[in-house]
Every structure is written in structure tokens, then in C-alpha cells.
């Protein structure tokens, strides 16, 4: 499926899934004020159209490149682009649109960077089945290009864009300190323009399609009848019970609408926790999960922290399985590392979570891959603590023995760990494990 087809499908599916949430996304309401004062979306539209006009007016390769780079960088900077795409994805997944996609807690001292904003919608795109759009951001956005251009840390020579004071751009896994204007910069800009035009056309077309008032059902927060306000210029708001948003003389007026109330944020966090707890797949280190973690840590509500701990534990187990199933020996260590990171978050959020053999094995595998003997000793102590006389499993004993043998073969001293394990073995009297115990005890030199 092409990018235009995928963007068309995103808008259409979101509208079909929940028209009221779709309309809220189009209105893009952030507070009372003029359209231009409350959102930069239309300035973004106008600026990119203007830059394209300038590109078309010149044949000079360097002039064309400078304006193309301005267009390229401006496109990727817009928060509204990611907020709208993210909300449309959430709607297709059965969740509500979100004005909190880029919520930052009080201690934040900066806006999200472009790479972070792309990370926030990455898994939403994959979860909702819009892989082409996710691939577009992955392949077309190059932070090195945007950073060097915005910081005037580049030069142009013949057909080359040369990066200064920057990491190289990796193309086909090869680092390059310069790229072709005609074969790289301008084609990337054309890809951006294709995406932008389709996105803008869909946004404008759907917004203008509401020529008359229309009654629909929507969650506010309960499912009620809502009157969508239309005009010859398109959608101008809605009325839901005693609440409303109306566009009057290019000014957004609102009645009983406050986006940053505690209850609204509670709703959003509850939605996010539910979404993560029911995700069937996890594709990467989800930027929105880190975002949710930051907000929940700031709020410091025990119930939210406990639920988020369950999310991290669930993801840790999913990554353990991915690591176990992975046949590529180079990918395995990174998967175990992510699993361990998720386990650590689990115990940080909920220290009462029971230690598990999988957590210990994740520690051991990461320690083995990075040659961290202290981490492997910690893995051994953890897995010994997982032993349970009421549910003694042969595989956990074998894993303990394997780790002990590995550490001893490396000449690593583990007297405290051996003492802890031996004391446990001495307490076992279950007949079916007697032979196994003898083998283990012989290995330990008892």
C-alpha cells in the first residue's frame, strides 16, 4: 500500500470507528482563542506550501536544496502532525483521542524533540496496522540532516550536502559525512511532500465535509447524543448536553470544556494503562510507555504505579519469549537486555512483586553478553531466592547449577551464593529429587 493510500485509510477508519472522537481530532481544540493563536497547524500548512512554491521557482541546485531543507525540517517539527496521527491511531484501536499525547509534567524543562515525538507514535502506528506510515518516519527522517541544517552546521559543494560537527548519516549501514543533493536531499523532500499533501488534503476534505448540523453518538464521557455543528466552510464545533465548542468569527468558544482537569487526565492514564495491558504485540521500546511512566511517577499514585508495574512485567515476559525464539545470535542479547530493563521497572514500581526465574535468567543472559560477572552473581542470588520447597522445579535447579558451573569455571569466587544454595539443598527431603540432589552436591564438591 502506498503512503497516500495508507493516510487515506487512517482518516477513513478512524471516522468509521468513532465519528465523535474523529471530529474532536479535526477540531484540534486546545483552549479558547483564535484559530491561529491556539494551534500552529494552519501556519504549518501555509509555510510548507510557500516553501514548495519557492523550490518550484528556481533551477539553481543549491538554492533548491536550501529551501528543500527548510521544508523538510519544518515538516518533521510540527507537534500537531504527531498529535493528530497519534489520536487517529488510538481511535482505530477503540480508544479516545488524546490532548495529552504530549503532556509534560511540571519538572519538564523542554519540549519533546522530533525523534521523541516519532517514538511516541511508532507503536501506535504498528498496533493499528499502519506500517507504511511508521516506515515512512523511520526511513525518511534523518536527525543529522535536520540538526545540521537548523544549526547552520553544513556546507554545499557541487552536488554534495556536507555535514559538519555531526554524527554521520547511516545509509545501508554505511556512515556518510556527505550526501547527494539530487539523489538524496531532493528525493527525501519529495517523499515528505507526498506525505504532507495527502495528510493536508484528508484533514481539509474531512473538515469541510460537515456542511450541515448532524446528530451522532459519542462518549462524553458516557455515550450520549451529540450535535455536530456544520457550515458551508465545514465543521465549526459540537454541542454535547450542557457543554459545547463553537467557532465564532475565527474564535474558539467553549462552555463547560476544560481539557486539563484532574478527571480528564485520570481518564487518559486509565485508557493508556488499559491499552498497554491488552496489547497483543510489542514492537519496540515504546516511547508512549516511557511517557506514561514519567507522568505516573510524577503523580505518585499507588494504584497507577501497581498497574504500570503489571504492564512492565507483561512486556518483560513478552520480550523473554521473543529472545528465546530469536534465531539470530546477534539480536538475542538486545532482546534480553530490553526484557531485563522491563523487569527492573516492574520491581521499581512494585517492590512486592515476587522474584521469578525469568528475571534471574534475563540478568544472567545480559551479564553473559556484556561480560559483567557481578550481574551474573546477582542473577545467581536471585534465582536461588526463587526456590520454593512447595513447588520445586527441576529446570530451576538445573539453571542454578549451570550458572554456578559457569562462574566457577571462570574462577569467580561465590562463597556466599554457594552457602545459600547448599543450605537450601540440605532442607530438601522429597524422595523424587534425591538423585538430582546427589548430582548437584557432587558438582559442588560436598
BALO-887546 format. One record per residue (C-alpha): residue in one letter; x, y, z. Coordinates in steps of 0.05 Angstrom, whole numbers, padded with zeros to 5 digits, always signed. Layout:
# residues N
aXYZ...
# end
This chain:
# residues 446
x+00000+00000+00000x+00026+00069-00018x+00034+00126+00032x-00026+00165+00003x-00069+00102+00007x-00047+00089+00079x-00062+00160+00101x-00130+00158+00067x-00145+00093+00104x-00123+00122+00171x-00172+00180+00166x-00228+00136+00139x-00221+00081+00191x-00218+00130+00248x-00282+00163+00225x-00317+00096+00216x-00294+00072+00285x-00315+00132+00327x-00340+00194+00290x-00344+00238+00352x-00271+00225+00371x-00253+00235+00298x-00287+00303+00299x-00251+00322+00364x-00186+00307+00329x-00204+00350+00270x-00225+00408+00315x-00158+00402+00350x-00183+00444+00408x-00131+00465+00459x-00167+00522+00492x-00207+00584+00478x-00176+00633+00429x-00168+00647+00355x-00152+00590+00308x-00082+00618+00295x-00069+00633+00369x-00086+00563+00395x-00054+00520+00341x+00002+00526+00291x-00029+00474+00244x-00052+00525+00192x+00013+00564+00195x+00048+00496+00183x+00004+00485+00122x+00018+00554+00094x+00093+00552+00107x+00103+00485+00072x+00061+00508+00013x+00104+00571+00009x+00169+00532+00012x+00146+00486-00043x+00129+00547-00085x+00199+00574-00076x+00230+00507-00095x+00190+00506-00159x+00213+00577-00176x+00287+00562-00181x+00332+00517-00221x+00394+00531-00181x+00412+00467-00145x+00439+00500-00082x+00380+00548-00075x+00333+00490-00086x+00370+00449-00033x+00366+00505+00020x+00291+00514+00012x+00281+00439+00009x+00318+00431+00074x+00275+00485+00106x+00213+00448+00082x+00240+00381+00105x+00257+00406+00175x+00192+00445+00184x+00151+00384+00166x+00181+00340+00220x+00179+00393+00275x+00103+00402+00279x+00074+00372+00344x+00003+00377+00314x+00023+00327+00260x+00041+00274+00311x-00017+00291+00357x-00067+00282+00301x-00036+00219+00274x-00030+00190+00344x-00102+00206+00361x-00127+00176+00295x-00089+00112+00311x-00117+00110+00382x-00188+00117+00353x-00178+00059+00305x-00156+00017+00365x-00220+00033+00402x-00192+00086+00449x-00208+00160+00454x-00168+00216+00421x-00119+00249+00467x-00099+00321+00480x-00048+00291+00528x-00005+00256+00476x+00050+00306+00490x+00033+00321+00563x+00095+00340+00602x+00098+00341+00678x+00119+00401+00719x+00193+00383+00721x+00199+00383+00645x+00246+00437+00622x+00240+00429+00547x+00193+00407+00491x+00197+00338+00461x+00248+00331+00406x+00228+00306+00338x+00258+00237+00349x+00218+00231+00415x+00153+00252+00380x+00164+00200+00327x+00177+00149+00382x+00111+00168+00414x+00070+00147+00353x+00115+00090+00329x+00079+00033+00364x+00011+00065+00356x+00022+00061+00281x+00045-00011+00284x-00010-00033+00332x-00064-00003+00288x-00036-00033+00224x-00006+00028+00190x+00063+00000+00178x+00074+00042+00116x+00067+00107+00155x+00113+00080+00210x+00164+00060+00157x+00159+00130+00126x+00182+00163+00191x+00235+00110+00202x+00265+00117+00132x+00254+00190+00113x+00271+00226+00178x+00345+00236+00190x+00360+00277+00252x+00430+00291+00226x+00402+00329+00166x+00353+00369+00208x+00403+00385+00263x+00460+00406+00217x+00413+00450+00175x+00379+00484+00235x+00447+00496+00268x+00479+00521+00204x+00529+00465+00211x+00533+00445+00138x+00561+00467+00072x+00544+00456-00001x+00594+00439-00055x+00573+00419-00125x+00521+00364-00113x+00541+00349-00041x+00509+00367+00025x+00566+00364+00074x+00554+00354+00149x+00599+00390+00200x+00605+00375+00274x+00555+00318+00267x+00550+00243+00271x+00549+00211+00202x+00485+00192+00167x+00479+00116+00161x+00453+00093+00094x+00450+00018+00083x+00491+00012+00148x+00547+00055+00120x+00563+00121+00155x+00570+00181+00109x+00591+00252+00124x+00561+00279+00060x+00502+00262+00016x+00480+00279-00055x+00432+00337-00063x+00400+00309-00126x+00398+00236-00105x+00385+00242-00030x+00362+00311-00005x+00312+00326-00060x+00282+00256-00064x+00273+00256+00012x+00238+00324+00006x+00193+00296-00048x+00174+00239-00002x+00157+00289+00052x+00115+00330+00003x+00076+00268-00018x+00060+00253+00054x+00044+00325+00071x-00003+00336+00012x-00043+00273+00027x-00046+00290+00101x-00069+00361+00089x-00119+00341+00035x-00150+00290+00082x-00153+00338+00140x-00184+00395+00098x-00232+00349+00060x-00259+00315+00122x-00264+00381+00160x-00303+00413+00103x-00349+00353+00093x-00392+00375+00152x-00436+00426+00115x-00497+00419+00160x-00511+00400+00232x-00511+00326+00246x-00532+00284+00306x-00485+00228+00325x-00470+00187+00388x-00406+00197+00426x-00373+00187+00494x-00377+00250+00536x-00357+00213+00578x-00419+00169+00576x-00449+00151+00509x-00498+00207+00491x-00527+00243+00431x-00481+00298+00406x-00498+00352+00355x-00441+00366+00306x-00442+00437+00282x-00431+00446+00207x-00427+00505+00160x-00411+00520+00088x-00338+00523+00108x-00342+00457+00146x-00342+00436+00218x-00348+00492+00270x-00357+00453+00334x-00406+00410+00373x-00457+00411+00428x-00459+00355+00480x-00511+00364+00535x-00492+00427+00572x-00423+00430+00540x-00401+00458+00474x-00344+00481+00430x-00362+00532+00376x-00321+00571+00325x-00347+00642+00322x-00313+00695+00279x-00249+00652+00277x-00250+00647+00353x-00260+00582+00390x-00311+00589+00446x-00322+00534+00497x-00373+00520+00550x-00360+00470+00606x-00298+00444+00569x-00233+00441+00608x-00181+00395+00579x-00131+00396+00637x-00178+00376+00693x-00154+00321+00740x-00212+00276+00718x-00193+00283+00645x-00121+00265+00659x-00145+00207+00702x-00186+00183+00643x-00127+00188+00595x-00080+00150+00642x-00133+00096+00653x-00141+00089+00578x-00066+00083+00568x-00058+00031+00623x-00115-00010+00593x-00085-00004+00523x-00017-00029+00546x-00047-00085+00589x-00086-00111+00528x-00033-00102+00474x-00023-00167+00436x+00045-00148+00409x+00102-00103+00430x+00145-00079+00372x+00198-00037+00405x+00216+00004+00466x+00151+00042+00463x+00160+00117+00471x+00089+00126+00497x+00104+00075+00552x+00163+00117+00576x+00119+00179+00571x+00065+00145+00614x+00119+00124+00664x+00143+00196+00671x+00072+00222+00684x+00054+00166+00734x+00119+00175+00773x+00104+00249+00778x+00033+00236+00803x+00058+00182+00851x-00010+00148+00858x-00001+00077+00886x-00057+00046+00844x-00028+00074+00779x+00042+00050+00797x+00017-00020+00812x-00019-00025+00746x+00041+00003+00708x+00084-00050+00743x+00039-00103+00714x+00048-00072+00645x+00124-00075+00651x+00122-00146+00677x+00078-00167+00619x+00125-00134+00569x+00185-00165+00603x+00156-00235+00594x+00138-00219+00521x+00210-00199+00508x+00237-00261+00543x+00196-00303+00495x+00220-00262+00436x+00292-00271+00459x+00282-00346+00468x+00251-00354+00399x+00302-00310+00364x+00349-00350+00319x+00395-00291+00303x+00451-00294+00354x+00466-00220+00346x+00395-00199+00363x+00385-00244+00423x+00427-00203+00473x+00390-00138+00457x+00323-00172+00468x+00345-00200+00535x+00371-00130+00553x+00303-00099+00539x+00269-00155+00580x+00315-00140+00639x+00301-00066+00634x+00226-00080+00637x+00235-00127+00697x+00275-00074+00734x+00219-00023+00722x+00170-00075+00750x+00207-00081+00816x+00219-00007+00820x+00144+00008+00814x+00122-00051+00857x+00177-00078+00904x+00128-00131+00929x+00128-00166+00861x+00153-00237+00870x+00222-00253+00843x+00220-00301+00784x+00267-00348+00749x+00256-00310+00684x+00280-00246+00717x+00343-00281+00741x+00355-00312+00672x+00347-00244+00639x+00400-00218+00687x+00446-00276+00672x+00439-00271+00597x+00453-00197+00597x+00512-00206+00645x+00539-00260+00599x+00532-00217+00536x+00568-00157+00566x+00616-00198+00609x+00591-00169+00674x+00608-00221+00727x+00576-00180+00783x+00510-00181+00745x+00516-00256+00736x+00529-00266+00810x+00467-00223+00824x+00429-00268+00776x+00452-00329+00816x+00429-00299+00882x+00362-00280+00852x+00348-00349+00823x+00366-00383+00888x+00316-00338+00923x+00263-00362+00874x+00269-00434+00900x+00206-00459+00933x+00201-00525+00972x+00127-00528+00958x+00137-00522+00883x+00207-00548+00868x+00221-00550+00794x+00277-00589+00762x+00292-00535+00710x+00306-00482+00762x+00355-00528+00797x+00390-00543+00731x+00393-00468+00715x+00424-00454+00782x+00475-00509+00771x+00492-00482+00702x+00505-00412+00729x+00547-00440+00787x+00589-00482+00740x+00598-00423+00692x+00621-00376+00747x+00668-00428+00778x+00697-00444+00710x+00714-00371+00703x+00749-00371+00770x+00697-00325+00802x+00691-00333+00877x+00619-00344+00900x+00624-00370+00972x+00562-00333+00997x+00520-00358+00939x+00544-00430+00948x+00528-00427+01022x+00458-00401+01007x+00446-00456+00956x+00475-00512+01000x+00431-00492+01058x+00371-00499+01013x+00393-00567+00988x+00402-00592+01059x+00329-00575+01073x+00302-00619+01016x+00276-00688+01034x+00229-00701+00976x+00246-00771+00950x+00238-00758+00875x+00293-00706+00878x+00344-00747+00915x+00384-00768+00854x+00384-00697+00827x+00408-00671+00894x+00466-00721+00894x+00489-00698+00826x+00486-00625+00846x+00521-00638+00912x+00576-00676+00877x+00586-00619+00829x+00591-00572+00889x+00644-00617+00919x+00605-00635+00982
# end
